Amino acid sequence: MADEPLVLGIETSCDETGVGIVRGTTLLADAVASSVDEHARFGGVVPEVASRAHLEAMVPTIERALKEAGVSARDLDGIAVTAGPGLAGALLVGVSAAKAFAYALGKPLYGVNHLASHICVDQLEHGPLPEPTMALLVSGGHSSLLLSGDITTDVRPMGATIDDAAGEAFDKIARVLNLGFPGGPVIDRYAQEGDPDAIAFPRGLTGPRDPAYDFSFSGLKTAVARWIEAKRAAGEEVPVRDVAASFQEAVVDVLTRKAVRACKDEGVDHLMIGGGVAANSRLRALAQERCEAAGIRLRVPRPKLCTDNGAMVAALGAEMVARNRPASDWELSADSSLPVTDPHVPGDAADSHDHVHELSTENLYP
């Protein structure tokens, strides 16, 4: 255990300030400070509000993670941080903090990809990832099918949303139903008391000529909103629970159908599901049912590891250290559109950190 890399990870791509610490594939700490309540009155995440919240939460959250893990900052073997994709301002807060922390400690810095981190976090729950692994990532900003060989160097996009991501659709329908923000958890709760077959909502991009692995939830969102508006215009009561259940069923039906098809087509016998929407109870149940029928092993982390967190960044950072991947250099910056084909952002020079070790180990961080 002591020979495995000890890495701290910082995640600030959206509205969660996450700091995680892992040793190899063992989770030691997962500290999160959420600003979701500050965004609720706006019905969605406000980038400037998120950035300011990250600034306020960063130092206390790092200190809390170190205390929870029972380790000293000097014991760390590296600092990992989400370099993208995400909200530019929010990412910059995390990257700046990670660079300062790494510089002060004289530790290597690893700028990693948010989406690849969502895949890698499953190692903390179920052990090393099979190679290859098919990953279905579903969140407020992403609905993607990814095929991963080596998670540190080889992530290939199979399909993605062409408009709204699944999480966005959940938020928008919750708003139409006056259920508040965020929409995913509340729709999941209401759906458990509704009939998923009550209303036949459309399944986007599931025709024979449609892209096999791409997603579209904009049409579904519009269809649900118009159905609700028609009921209200006619003076009829909207059956909120049935609407929630039928809408949710349409989303998870498409997600799981395409994910299982991709596994079959690529000859992959493992499917990993991650991202905030992976906490949805119906998605988990239907995915398990369809994977079992297809002979595919399903891997889904516990809900807390599905949402944005620092543990997933630390997990990918630990893999970078373990596989001797090059560290990022001090010119690392945030990239709001960092492609998933870049699991991390390596530096130009292999020795870019040597002078920092000489300067800072004794001087900058007590």
Buried (B, 14 or more C-beta within 10 A) or exposed (E): EEEBBBBBBBBBBBBBBBBBBBBBBBBBBBBBBBBBEBBEEEBBBBBEBBBBBBBEBBEEBBEBBBEBBEBEBEBBBBBBBBBBBBBBBBBBBBBBBBBBBBBBBBBBBBBBBBBBBBBBBBBBBBEEBBEBBBBBBBBBBBBBBBBBEBBBBBBEBBBBBBBBBBBBBBBBBBBBBEBBBBBBBBBBEBBEEBBBEBBEBEBBBBEEEEEBBBBBBBBBBBBBBEBBEEBEEEEEEBBBBBBBBBBBBBBBBBBBBBBBBBBBEBEBBBBBBBBBBBBBBBBBEBBBEBBEEBEBBBBBBEBEBBBBBBBBBBBBBBBBBBEEBBBBBEEBBBBBEBEBBBBBBBBEEEEBBEEBEEEBBEEBBE
